[in-house]
Amino acid sequence: MKSQCLLYGFLIVVAAPAAGQNVTYDHPTFDRWNYPFNTSVPLGSREAATTFSSGLIPGMFDDRDAQFLNSFVTAGDITPGLGASNYIITSATATATLIGGEFFYDNVYHEGGSIDLFGTGFRNGLNAFAYGDDFAWGFGDPTSEDLRNAYATDNLGGSRRDVSNNVRDGFTPTPFAVGTIIGETPGSTVTGSGQTVEFNLDLSNPDVVSYLQDSLDLGIVSLSVTSLHVAQQGGPLVFPVFGTNEGGNPMTLNLSVTVVPAPASLAVLGFAGVCTSRRRN
């Protein structure tokens, strides 16, 4: 009987467990009063941003006429380009600071009372990087509807639905979050004077999650604050006034994210021997 032994090598790759990241941005990379008659030079240099409705004039202006755009470049902290589904988001909170205005406040969705946070969609081949904070508001008559290059979206079913004219179009959008003004009572009139507006993004909504995942994959998260407080030409500031980067009271963003799969961290090289016996006749 003759024995024959074969030696096999094997390599085991042990993946590191996925680790969560908690990243806080104390200001946006770009912010902008997203309003057709913003005349600041450059456009992103204004020290305040308001949100209001045009008064729902048929055929003129978007319902959510003045919007407040904030974009946070995340690529330096959370690796982009890994595929949207590889970003597991466990919390997302933004804050803004009120610096003026006197307006009715509600902390649930209320057309004319709530401060609503949405994602941002873009037209004409733009994205958040290309738009930045100084690209043209839109192309055409600034009194027209549906022209803005950057617009609030609720990302319905993963489609960047423009919610700027939801009253005209007869639908109720789903904000990513409705703002809570710390220290203020819902149903009351608020005078803006340094209060924090907190937005806890609704991660039970798959449209919110998919928007954030797509944004992290791109490397930039762009959020739009809006409200439907009615403004009047030359009238009082009966709507929220927010601080900006340039005014020293910027929006903030906190994200808790786990990126999967985690990179391999340990390789184990081993050997195994297999012996067989063969009878010689």
C-alpha positions in Angstrom: 0.0 0.0 0.0 1.3 3.4 -0.9 0.3 6.6 0.8 0.1 9.9 -1.2 -0.3 13.2 0.6 -1.3 16.5 -1.0 -0.8 19.9 0.7 -3.5 22.5 0.0 -3.2 26.2 0.7 -6.1 28.4 1.6 -6.7 32.1 2.2 -9.4 33.3 4.5 -10.3 37.0 4.2 -11.9 38.3 7.4 -14.0 41.4 6.8 -13.9 44.1 9.5 -17.3 44.7 11.1 -19.2 47.6 9.7 -18.7 50.7 11.9 -21.0 53.6 12.3 -19.9 57.2 11.7 -21.4 60.2 13.5 -20.6 63.3 11.4 -21.6 66.9 12.3 -21.5 69.8 9.9 -21.7 73.2 11.7 -22.4 75.0 8.4 -23.3 74.1 4.8 -20.7 74.2 2.0 -23.2 76.2 0.0 -26.3 78.1 1.1 -28.6 80.4 -0.8 -31.8 82.3 -0.6 -33.5 80.5 -3.5 -35.8 83.3 -4.7 -36.2 84.8 -8.2 -35.6 88.3 -7.0 -32.5 87.6 -4.9 -30.2 90.4 -6.1 -27.2 89.7 -3.9 -23.8 89.6 -5.6 -22.8 86.9 -5.6 -26.2 85.2 -5.1 -25.0 83.1 -2.2 -23.7 86.0 -0.2 -27.0 87.2 1.5 -26.9 87.2 5.3 -30.6 86.2 5.7 -33.0 83.9 3.9 -36.8 84.0 4.1 -39.4 81.3 3.3 -42.9 82.3 2.1 -45.7 81.9 -0.3 -46.4 84.3 -3.1 -50.1 84.4 -2.1 -51.1 81.8 -4.6 -51.6 84.1 -7.5 -52.8 82.0 -10.5 -50.2 81.7 -13.2 -47.6 83.8 -11.3 -44.8 82.7 -9.0 -44.4 79.3 -7.3 -46.6 78.6 -4.3 -43.4 78.1 -2.3 -41.9 81.2 -3.7 -39.0 81.9 -1.4 -37.0 78.8 -0.5 -33.8 78.3 1.6 -31.2 76.0 0.0 -28.4 74.3 2.0 -25.9 71.9 0.6 -23.4 69.9 2.6 -20.5 68.2 0.9 -20.0 64.9 2.7 -17.4 63.3 0.4 -14.5 64.2 2.7 -16.1 62.4 5.6 -18.2 59.6 4.1 -16.7 57.8 1.2 -18.9 58.4 -1.9 -19.5 56.2 -4.9 -20.0 52.9 -3.1 -23.6 52.4 -4.3 -26.6 54.0 -2.6 -27.8 50.9 -0.8 -24.4 50.6 1.0 -25.2 53.7 3.2 -27.3 52.7 6.3 -28.5 55.9 7.9 -29.6 55.6 11.5 -30.3 59.3 12.3 -30.3 62.6 10.4 -31.0 66.0 12.1 -30.7 69.5 10.8 -31.1 72.8 12.6 -31.7 76.4 11.4 -31.7 79.7 13.3 -34.4 82.3 13.2 -33.2 85.8 13.1 -36.4 87.7 12.3 -40.0 87.6 11.2 -43.3 87.3 13.1 -45.5 84.4 12.1 -47.9 81.7 13.1 -46.1 78.5 14.0 -47.2 74.9 14.0 -45.0 71.8 14.5 -47.1 69.5 12.2 -47.6 70.0 8.5 -49.9 73.0 8.1 -50.1 75.1 4.9 -49.5 78.5 6.4 -48.0 77.5 9.7 -45.4 74.8 9.4 -41.7 75.1 8.4 -41.1 72.2 6.1 -37.8 70.6 5.2 -37.4 68.8 1.8 -34.7 67.4 -0.4 -33.6 69.4 -3.4 -34.1 68.5 -7.1 -32.4 70.1 -10.0 -33.4 71.0 -13.6 -31.4 71.5 -16.8 -28.8 68.8 -16.2 -27.7 70.4 -12.9 -26.9 68.7 -9.6 -26.0 70.1 -6.2 -22.3 70.5 -7.1 -23.0 72.3 -10.4 -25.6 74.6 -8.8 -23.5 75.5 -5.8 -24.9 78.7 -4.3 -24.4 81.1 -7.2 -26.1 79.5 -10.3 -29.0 81.2 -12.0 -32.3 80.8 -10.2 -33.9 79.8 -13.5 -34.1 80.6 -17.2 -37.0 82.8 -18.3 -39.5 85.2 -16.7 -38.9 85.2 -12.9 -42.6 85.7 -12.3 -43.4 82.4 -14.0 -44.0 79.1 -12.3 -42.0 75.8 -12.6 -38.7 77.5 -13.8 -36.4 77.3 -10.8 -33.3 75.3 -11.4 -33.2 74.0 -7.8 -36.5 73.1 -6.1 -37.9 71.5 -3.0 -38.7 67.8 -3.5 -40.3 65.0 -1.4 -38.6 62.4 -3.7 -41.9 60.6 -4.1 -41.2 57.0 -5.1 -37.6 58.0 -5.8 -38.7 60.6 -8.4 -37.7 64.2 -7.7 -41.2 65.6 -7.6 -41.2 69.3 -7.5 -43.4 70.4 -4.5 -43.0 74.1 -5.2 -46.6 74.3 -6.5 -48.4 71.7 -4.5 -51.4 73.9 -3.7 -51.9 74.8 -7.4 -51.5 71.1 -8.3 -53.8 69.9 -5.6 -51.6 67.5 -3.7 -50.2 67.3 -0.1 -46.4 66.7 -0.1 -44.6 64.7 2.5 -41.8 66.8 4.0 -38.6 65.1 5.1 -39.2 66.8 8.4 -41.4 69.5 9.9 -39.5 72.0 12.0 -39.8 72.3 15.8 -38.9 75.7 17.2 -37.2 75.0 20.5 -38.9 76.8 23.4 -42.0 77.9 21.4 -45.6 76.7 21.7 -47.2 75.3 18.5 -50.3 77.3 17.6 -48.8 80.5 18.7 -47.3 83.6 17.0 -43.5 83.5 17.0 -41.1 86.4 16.7 -37.8 85.2 15.3 -34.9 86.2 17.6 -32.3 83.5 17.7 -34.4 80.5 18.3 -33.3 77.1 16.9 -35.5 75.3 14.5 -34.9 71.5 14.7 -35.6 69.1 11.8 -35.5 65.4 12.6 -35.6 63.7 9.2 -38.2 60.9 9.0 -36.2 57.8 8.4 -39.3 55.6 8.6 -40.1 57.1 5.2 -38.3 55.2 2.4 -38.4 58.2 0.1 -36.3 60.2 2.7 -33.9 57.3 3.1 -33.4 56.7 -0.6 -32.8 60.5 -1.1 -30.1 60.6 1.6 -28.5 57.4 0.3 -28.3 58.8 -3.2 -26.9 62.0 -1.9 -24.2 60.2 0.1 -23.3 58.2 -2.9 -22.9 61.5 -4.9 -21.0 63.1 -2.0 -23.3 66.0 -1.2 -26.6 66.4 0.7 -28.8 69.3 -0.4 -31.8 70.3 1.7 -34.5 73.0 1.1 -36.4 74.8 3.8 -39.8 76.1 2.7 -43.1 77.4 4.2 -46.4 78.7 2.9 -46.6 81.8 5.1 -48.2 84.4 2.8 -46.2 87.4 2.0 -47.5 90.7 0.6 -45.5 93.1 -1.6 -44.1 95.8 0.7 -45.9 94.3 3.7 -44.6 93.2 7.2 -42.3 90.2 7.6 -45.0 87.7 8.6 -42.9 84.7 7.7 -39.7 83.1 9.0 -36.3 84.8 8.5 -33.3 82.5 8.8 -29.6 83.1 9.3 -27.1 82.0 6.7 -23.4 81.1 6.5 -22.6 84.7 5.6 -24.7 86.1 8.5 -23.0 83.8 11.0 -26.1 81.7 11.8 -25.9 78.8 9.4 -27.8 75.6 9.1 -26.2 72.5 10.7 -26.5 68.8 9.8 -25.8 65.7 11.9 -25.7 62.3 10.3 -25.2 58.8 11.8 -24.2 56.5 9.0 -22.9 52.9 8.7 -21.2 52.2 5.4 -21.3 48.5 4.2 -19.6 46.4 3.3 -16.6 47.4 5.4 -13.2 46.8 3.8 -11.3 43.6 4.5 -8.9 44.0 7.4 -7.3 40.6 8.0 -6.1 37.8 5.8 -5.3 34.4 7.2 -3.1 32.0 5.2 -3.3 28.4 6.1 -2.4 24.9 4.9 -4.2 21.6 5.0 -2.9 18.2 4.1 -4.9 15.4 2.7 -3.5 11.9 2.5 -4.9 9.1 0.5 -3.9 5.4 0.5 -3.7 3.4 -2.7 -3.3 -0.4 -2.6 -0.9 -1.9 -5.1 -2.0 -5.1 -6.6 
